[in-house]
Amino acid sequence: MKRSGLQIFKFIYFAGCFWYLFTIPAQAYIDPSAVTYIIQAVAGALIAIGAVFTIFRHRIFAFFRKNKSNADTEGTAIEFKDVDD
């Protein structure tokens, strides 16, 4: 237990030093409308990626379905002969 506490302390110390040394303070203000614009852009990109994925998924499934249906119908064709009664 003592050893894990020391490891946690080392991690917190390292993270704190890293944060202090490598962060640059920014004197900036992000307008709420800019955040809304960013959210809309991210949502639009995600929807577009989903649409592209769906289109290609349907094309791939259709390709395999077409090949499967051709292979299935070749061997199972039933021929009916007209019989005069």
C-alpha positions in Angstrom: 0.0 0.0 0.0 2.8 2.4 0.9 4.5 1.7 -2.5 1.3 2.5 -4.5 0.9 5.7 -2.5 4.4 6.7 -3.5 3.7 5.9 -7.1 0.6 8.0 -7.1 2.5 10.9 -5.5 5.2 10.6 -8.2 2.6 10.6 -10.9 0.8 13.7 -9.5 4.1 15.5 -9.0 5.3 14.7 -12.6 1.9 15.7 -14.1 1.9 18.9 -12.1 5.4 19.8 -13.2 4.6 18.9 -16.8 1.5 21.1 -16.7 3.3 24.0 -15.1 6.2 23.9 -17.6 4.5 23.2 -20.8 1.2 25.1 -20.7 0.9 28.6 -22.1 -1.7 30.9 -20.5 -4.1 32.2 -23.1 -5.9 35.4 -22.5 -8.8 34.6 -24.8 -12.6 34.3 -24.7 -14.6 31.8 -26.6 -17.9 33.1 -27.6 -20.9 30.7 -27.0 -21.9 31.1 -30.6 -18.5 30.0 -31.7 -18.8 26.8 -29.6 -22.2 26.2 -31.2 -20.6 26.5 -34.6 -17.9 24.1 -33.7 -20.5 21.6 -32.4 -22.4 21.9 -35.7 -19.3 21.3 -37.7 -18.3 18.2 -35.8 -21.9 16.9 -35.9 -22.0 17.5 -39.7 -18.7 15.7 -40.2 -19.9 12.7 -38.1 -23.1 12.5 -40.1 -21.3 12.6 -43.4 -18.9 9.9 -42.3 -21.9 7.8 -41.2 -23.6 8.3 -44.5 -20.5 7.3 -46.5 -20.0 4.2 -44.4 -23.7 3.2 -44.9 -23.5 3.7 -48.7 -20.4 1.6 -49.0 -21.8 -1.0 -46.6 -25.0 -1.4 -48.8 -22.9 -1.6 -51.9 -20.7 -4.3 -50.5 -23.7 -6.3 -49.2 -25.5 -5.9 -52.5 -22.4 -7.2 -54.4 -22.2 -10.3 -52.2 -26.0 -10.8 -52.3 -25.9 -10.6 -56.2 -23.2 -13.3 -56.4 -24.9 -15.5 -53.8 -28.3 -15.3 -55.6 -26.6 -16.2 -59.0 -24.9 -19.2 -57.4 -28.1 -20.4 -55.6 -30.3 -20.2 -58.7 -27.9 -22.1 -61.0 -28.2 -25.4 -59.2 -31.8 -25.2 -57.9 -33.7 -24.4 -61.1 -36.9 -26.4 -61.5 -38.1 -27.1 -65.0 -41.9 -27.6 -65.5 -43.1 -29.5 -68.6 -46.5 -29.0 -70.0 -48.5 -32.2 -69.7 -51.7 -32.6 -71.7 -54.4 -34.3 -69.7 
